[in-house]
Amino acid sequence: MTKVVCIEPDGHRVELDIKDGWSVMQGAVTQGVQGVVAECGGSLSCATCHCYVDEAWYPRLAPPSDSEQVMLENVAAERLPTSRLSCQIEVQPGLDGLTIRYPDRQI
């Protein structure tokens, strides 16, 4: 299990223990984090799990795929340099402490 910190749109901080190999989105949805819709269930076709990765953590992630980059063009909230789709962030032990923030809207 890896600890991931999710900051909900209202600023509430939620610490999650997510099974390694799961996506951040899966862990967030399973544990009831507010601010993630995940309409497509993680199939990279809706952009409703958009999140902002903490700047200190962003370089530690694998870069977004071309498909993720295309989907990030369709996010409802402002796209920032650290925007990612949380369904595409695979949890692994090296990400223990990863911090992300969900925007104020997904749709």
N, C-alpha and C positions, 0 to 999 in steps of 0.2 A: 504494500500500500504506500502511496505517495501523498503527501499533504499538498493540497492546492488551496490557495486563498482566493475566494471569489468576492468581489465587492458588487453588491446589488445596486441598481439604479438610485436608490434612496441613500446610498452610502453605507448601508449595513454590511458588515464584514462577516463572511461565513467561511470557516475553515473546514475543508472536506478531506476525507481520506478516500482516495480513489484507487481502485485496483489497477496495477500496472498493466498496460496494454489497452486499457479503455481510453476513450477520448475524454477530454475535459467536459465536453457537452454531455456525454453519457453520465458522468459523475454528477454534474450539476443538476440535470433533469431528475435523476434517480433520488437525489437528496433534497429536491424542492427549492433550488435556488431561484429567486425571482429575477426576471429580466431576460431569461432565455426561453424562446418559444420552441425552436427545433421542429418546425413543421415537417421536414422531410426525414427526420429520424437519423440524420447523419450521412445522407447519401450525396451531399454536396450539390443540392439543387434548390435551395431556398434562401440562404443567407440570413436566416432568423436565429442564428446562434452567434452572431457577430459579437466580438469582444475586443477590448483594448488590453494588450499585454503590457505589463509594467516594463518601462524602458530598460531596466537592469536585466530583465529576463529575455527580452526579445531576441538578442543575438545568440542566445543558447538554443533556440528552437531551430528545427530544420526550416529552410525557407519555404514559403508558400508555393504550391504547384501552380502551373499555368491555369488550371481549372479553378483553383481557389482565387487566384488573382482576378479572373473574370467575374466570379461570384461577388467578390468584394466591391466590384463596381456597382452592384445593385443593393447595397445596404441602405436601410432606412435612416439610420442616424449618421452623423458625420463620419466619414472615413478619415482616420488618422494614420500617421506613418507606422504605428504599432498595431493597426487593425489586423485581426485574424478571425477565422471562423473556428469556434471552439470545437467543432466536430472534427477538425483536421489537426488538432494538437493531441498527439498520443502521449499519454502519461507514462513516465518511466522514472526509475529511481533518481537519475540525475536532475530531475525537475522538482525535487522535494523543496517546497516553499514557493513554487511558482505563484505569482500573483496576477490576476486578471480582473478587469472591471467590465461589467455589462452596461451598455448605453441605456439611455432613457426610453428608447423604443426600438422595436425590431420590425415592425410593420408600418 
